[in-house]
Amino acid sequence: MIVIDTTVAISIIHQKISNLQFKKIITTEENIVITAPSMYEIYYGLFKLKRKKGQNINEKKWNQELVSIQKLSKVLSVLPYTLESARISADIYTELVSKGISIDLFDCFIAGTALSHNYNRILTENVKHFERIPNFNCIKFPLKD
């Protein structure tokens, strides 16, 4: 059981990984999921592009990205952000900050969501973002052959 991080999901959406690499992820794990906070980050990036001042957006490309995001959310189960997710996220954040360790709030939301649903492993391109979270194991993406 493994959670994929926003960075990995974006690589899948943008087709920056080969089919072989994607198949390796799928065959390596029985249950691959993504968190609602990661889906927020993905949608946020897409809508931010659409509303960026002074930038002409390619509507066709934007719509293709939207469809890719929607397909991904149908292929992967999306773990919801619950009251228990909020409790765990807050605990992670306050524990690290009290030790003088900075961490992005959304990384806490992602980890808290995963841990609240009994997932303690994450596939990510940014191991540094998650390695400081207690009881949370990072797998560096891309996977080595």
C-alpha positions in Angstrom: 0.0 0.0 0.0 1.5 3.3 -1.1 0.5 6.9 -1.6 1.8 8.8 -4.6 2.8 12.4 -4.0 1.7 15.4 -6.0 5.1 15.4 -7.9 4.6 11.9 -9.1 1.0 12.5 -10.1 2.1 15.5 -12.1 4.7 13.5 -13.9 2.0 10.9 -14.8 -0.4 13.6 -16.0 2.3 15.3 -18.1 3.4 11.9 -19.4 7.0 12.6 -18.2 7.3 8.9 -17.2 7.4 6.1 -19.6 4.7 3.5 -19.8 7.4 1.0 -18.5 8.0 3.2 -15.5 4.3 3.6 -14.8 3.8 -0.2 -15.1 6.6 -0.7 -12.7 4.8 1.5 -10.1 1.6 -0.4 -10.6 3.1 -3.9 -10.5 5.3 -3.1 -7.6 2.3 -2.2 -5.4 -1.1 -3.8 -4.9 -2.8 -0.6 -3.8 -1.7 2.8 -5.0 -3.7 5.9 -3.9 -3.4 9.6 -3.9 -4.6 12.0 -1.2 -7.3 14.8 -1.5 -4.6 17.4 -0.6 -2.5 16.2 -3.5 -5.5 16.5 -5.8 -6.0 20.1 -4.5 -2.4 20.9 -5.3 -2.8 19.6 -8.8 -6.1 21.4 -9.5 -4.6 24.6 -7.9 -1.7 24.5 -10.3 -4.1 24.1 -13.3 -6.5 26.9 -12.3 -3.6 29.2 -11.4 -2.4 28.8 -15.0 -5.8 29.8 -16.3 -6.0 32.9 -14.2 -2.4 34.2 -14.5 -2.5 37.8 -15.6 -0.9 38.7 -18.9 -0.5 35.1 -20.0 -2.4 33.6 -23.0 -3.6 30.2 -22.1 -3.9 27.5 -24.7 -7.5 26.4 -24.0 -7.1 23.0 -25.8 -4.0 22.1 -23.8 -5.7 23.3 -20.6 -8.7 21.1 -21.3 -6.4 18.2 -22.1 -4.7 18.6 -18.7 -8.1 18.8 -17.0 -9.2 15.5 -18.6 -5.8 13.9 -17.6 -6.3 14.9 -14.0 -9.9 13.6 -14.0 -8.7 10.3 -15.5 -6.0 10.0 -12.8 -8.6 10.5 -10.1 -10.6 7.7 -11.6 -7.7 5.3 -11.9 -6.4 5.9 -8.3 -8.5 5.9 -5.2 -8.5 9.4 -3.6 -8.0 9.3 0.2 -10.3 12.0 1.8 -9.1 14.6 4.2 -11.0 13.8 7.4 -11.2 15.0 11.0 -8.6 12.3 11.9 -6.4 13.5 9.0 -6.6 17.0 10.4 -5.6 15.8 13.9 -2.6 13.9 12.6 -1.6 16.7 10.2 -1.7 19.2 13.1 0.3 16.8 15.3 3.0 16.4 12.6 3.2 20.1 12.0 3.5 21.2 15.6 5.9 18.4 16.5 8.3 19.4 13.7 8.0 23.2 14.2 8.6 22.8 17.9 11.9 21.1 17.0 12.8 24.0 14.7 12.2 21.9 11.6 10.3 23.7 8.9 7.8 21.9 6.7 5.2 22.9 4.2 1.7 22.8 5.5 0.4 20.8 2.5 3.1 18.1 3.1 1.6 17.7 6.5 -1.9 17.5 5.0 -0.7 14.8 2.6 1.1 12.8 5.3 -1.7 13.2 7.8 -4.2 12.0 5.2 -2.1 9.0 4.3 -1.4 8.1 8.0 -5.1 8.5 9.0 -6.0 5.9 6.3 -3.2 3.5 7.5 -0.8 4.3 4.6 2.8 5.0 5.8 4.7 5.0 2.5 4.9 7.6 -0.1 6.3 7.6 -3.6 7.8 11.1 -4.2 10.3 13.1 -6.2 10.9 15.2 -3.1 12.1 12.9 -0.4 13.4 15.9 1.6 9.8 17.1 2.0 8.6 13.9 3.7 11.6 12.2 5.3 11.4 14.3 8.5 7.9 13.1 9.2 8.0 10.3 11.9 6.7 6.9 11.0 6.4 7.9 7.3 8.6 6.1 4.7 9.7 7.7 1.5 10.4 5.9 -1.8 12.4 8.0 -4.2 10.8 8.4 -7.7 11.8 7.6 -10.3 12.3 4.0 -9.2 15.7 2.5 -10.0 15.7 -0.4 -12.5 
